[in-house]
Amino acid sequence: MNLSNSIAQMILKMLDQDGSTEIQRNEFAQLMGCVPSQINYVLSSRFTPEQGYIVESRRGGGGYIRIRRVNLDKGVMLMHVVNNIGRSLDEQTCRAHVTNLTYSGVLEEPAAKLILAATSDICFRALPQTQRDEVRASVFKQLLLALN
Protein backbone atom coordinates (compact mmCIF):
# COMPACT_ATOMS: atom_id res chain seq x y z
CA MET A 1 0.00 0.00 0.00
CA ASN A 2 1.44 3.40 -0.92
CA LEU A 3 1.82 6.24 1.55
CA SER A 4 -1.20 8.22 0.35
CA ASN A 5 -3.41 5.16 0.76
CA SER A 6 -2.02 4.56 4.25
CA ILE A 7 -2.74 8.15 5.28
CA ALA A 8 -6.26 7.99 3.84
CA GLN A 9 -6.94 4.67 5.60
CA MET A 10 -5.76 6.08 8.94
CA ILE A 11 -8.03 9.12 8.56
CA LEU A 12 -10.97 6.89 7.58
CA LYS A 13 -10.43 4.76 10.70
CA MET A 14 -10.46 7.92 12.80
CA LEU A 15 -13.69 9.03 11.09
CA ASP A 16 -15.37 5.65 11.69
CA GLN A 17 -15.74 6.43 15.38
CA ASP A 18 -18.13 9.39 15.13
CA GLY A 19 -17.87 10.82 11.61
CA SER A 20 -15.55 13.64 12.68
CA THR A 21 -11.91 13.91 13.69
CA GLU A 22 -9.28 16.54 14.36
CA ILE A 23 -5.61 16.16 13.59
CA GLN A 24 -2.51 18.26 14.11
CA ARG A 25 -0.91 18.25 10.66
CA ASN A 26 2.74 18.17 11.79
CA GLU A 27 2.14 15.56 14.49
CA PHE A 28 0.11 13.40 12.13
CA ALA A 29 2.84 13.68 9.48
CA GLN A 30 5.41 12.48 12.04
CA LEU A 31 3.17 9.58 13.01
CA MET A 32 2.79 8.58 9.36
CA GLY A 33 6.47 9.12 8.55
CA CYS A 34 5.94 11.74 5.88
CA VAL A 35 6.17 15.46 5.26
CA PRO A 36 3.19 17.68 6.20
CA SER A 37 2.53 18.51 2.53
CA GLN A 38 1.70 14.82 1.95
CA ILE A 39 -1.13 15.18 4.48
CA ASN A 40 -2.38 18.24 2.57
CA TYR A 41 -2.28 16.29 -0.70
CA VAL A 42 -4.34 13.42 0.71
CA LEU A 43 -6.89 15.79 2.24
CA SER A 44 -7.28 17.83 -0.95
CA SER A 45 -7.56 14.80 -3.23
CA ARG A 46 -9.49 12.25 -1.16
CA PHE A 47 -11.54 14.22 1.35
CA THR A 48 -13.41 16.68 -0.84
CA PRO A 49 -17.02 17.90 -0.66
CA GLU A 50 -17.77 15.80 -3.77
CA GLN A 51 -16.67 12.76 -1.81
CA GLY A 52 -18.81 13.71 1.18
CA TYR A 53 -16.29 15.44 3.45
CA ILE A 54 -15.79 18.90 4.87
CA VAL A 55 -12.25 19.85 5.84
CA GLU A 56 -11.71 22.89 8.04
CA SER A 57 -8.36 24.16 9.27
CA ARG A 58 -7.10 26.63 11.81
CA ARG A 59 -3.56 27.87 11.54
CA GLY A 60 -1.22 28.81 14.32
CA GLY A 61 0.34 27.16 17.35
CA GLY A 62 -2.86 25.43 18.46
CA GLY A 63 -3.96 24.89 14.88
CA TYR A 64 -5.79 21.81 13.74
CA ILE A 65 -7.44 20.22 10.76
CA ARG A 66 -11.00 19.03 11.33
CA ILE A 67 -12.46 16.48 8.94
CA ARG A 68 -16.18 15.70 8.97
CA ARG A 69 -18.17 13.23 6.95
CA VAL A 70 -21.40 14.66 5.61
CA ASN A 71 -24.22 12.57 4.27
CA LEU A 72 -25.55 13.95 1.02
CA ASP A 73 -28.38 12.14 -0.62
CA LYS A 74 -27.76 10.47 -3.96
CA GLY A 75 -29.54 13.11 -6.05
CA VAL A 76 -27.71 16.04 -4.46
CA MET A 77 -24.34 14.37 -4.88
CA LEU A 78 -24.98 13.48 -8.53
CA MET A 79 -26.15 17.00 -9.34
CA HIS A 80 -23.10 18.46 -7.59
CA VAL A 81 -20.82 16.38 -9.82
CA VAL A 82 -22.82 17.20 -12.97
CA ASN A 83 -22.72 20.93 -12.21
CA ASN A 84 -18.97 20.90 -11.59
CA ILE A 85 -17.84 19.00 -14.68
CA GLY A 86 -17.76 21.87 -17.15
CA ARG A 87 -17.51 21.56 -20.94
CA SER A 88 -14.73 19.00 -21.12
CA LEU A 89 -13.61 16.01 -19.10
CA ASP A 90 -10.51 13.88 -19.59
CA GLU A 91 -10.66 10.13 -19.07
CA GLN A 92 -8.58 10.15 -15.88
CA THR A 93 -10.77 12.78 -14.18
CA CYS A 94 -13.91 10.94 -15.29
CA ARG A 95 -12.54 7.73 -13.79
CA ALA A 96 -11.80 9.58 -10.52
CA HIS A 97 -15.39 10.89 -10.37
CA VAL A 98 -16.78 7.38 -10.93
CA THR A 99 -14.47 5.93 -8.28
CA ASN A 100 -15.51 8.61 -5.77
CA LEU A 101 -19.21 8.11 -6.47
CA THR A 102 -18.84 4.34 -6.11
CA TYR A 103 -16.85 4.66 -2.89
CA SER A 104 -19.47 6.97 -1.40
CA GLY A 105 -22.27 4.54 -2.28
CA VAL A 106 -23.95 6.73 -4.90
CA LEU A 107 -23.07 4.37 -7.76
CA GLU A 108 -23.28 0.62 -7.61
CA GLU A 109 -20.50 -1.42 -9.18
CA PRO A 110 -22.42 -2.50 -12.34
CA ALA A 111 -23.43 1.11 -13.13
CA ALA A 112 -19.87 2.30 -12.49
CA LYS A 113 -18.49 -0.29 -14.92
CA LEU A 114 -20.97 0.75 -17.61
CA ILE A 115 -20.15 4.43 -17.17
CA LEU A 116 -16.41 3.74 -17.37
CA ALA A 117 -16.91 1.69 -20.53
CA ALA A 118 -19.08 4.37 -22.14
CA THR A 119 -16.65 7.19 -21.34
CA SER A 120 -13.37 5.45 -22.20
CA ASP A 121 -11.07 6.80 -24.90
CA ILE A 122 -11.74 3.65 -26.92
CA CYS A 123 -15.34 4.80 -27.47
CA PHE A 124 -14.18 8.13 -28.85
CA ARG A 125 -11.24 6.99 -30.99
CA ALA A 126 -13.03 8.06 -34.20
CA LEU A 127 -13.14 11.65 -32.93
CA PRO A 128 -10.27 14.09 -33.17
CA GLN A 129 -8.38 14.33 -29.85
CA THR A 130 -9.59 17.91 -29.38
CA GLN A 131 -13.25 16.81 -29.30
CA ARG A 132 -12.99 13.68 -27.16
CA ASP A 133 -13.04 15.44 -23.80
CA GLU A 134 -16.03 17.59 -24.76
CA VAL A 135 -18.05 14.57 -25.92
CA ARG A 136 -16.99 12.59 -22.82
CA ALA A 137 -18.23 15.40 -20.54
CA SER A 138 -21.58 15.44 -22.30
CA VAL A 139 -21.98 11.65 -22.21
CA PHE A 140 -20.93 11.45 -18.55
CA LYS A 141 -23.39 14.17 -17.52
CA GLN A 142 -26.24 12.46 -19.35
CA LEU A 143 -25.44 9.10 -17.76
CA LEU A 144 -25.42 10.65 -14.28
CA LEU A 145 -28.68 12.49 -14.96
CA ALA A 146 -30.27 9.22 -16.11
CA LEU A 147 -29.39 7.68 -12.73
CA ASN A 148 -31.00 10.51 -10.77
NORWOBEL-V860720 format. One line per field, one symbol per residue. ss: DSSP state (2 for helix, 1 for strand, 0 for the rest). A space follows every 50 residues. Layout:
ss->???
This chain:
ss->00222222222222222201111022222222000222222222220022 20111111000001111110000222222222222000002222222222 222000002222222222002222000022222222222222222220
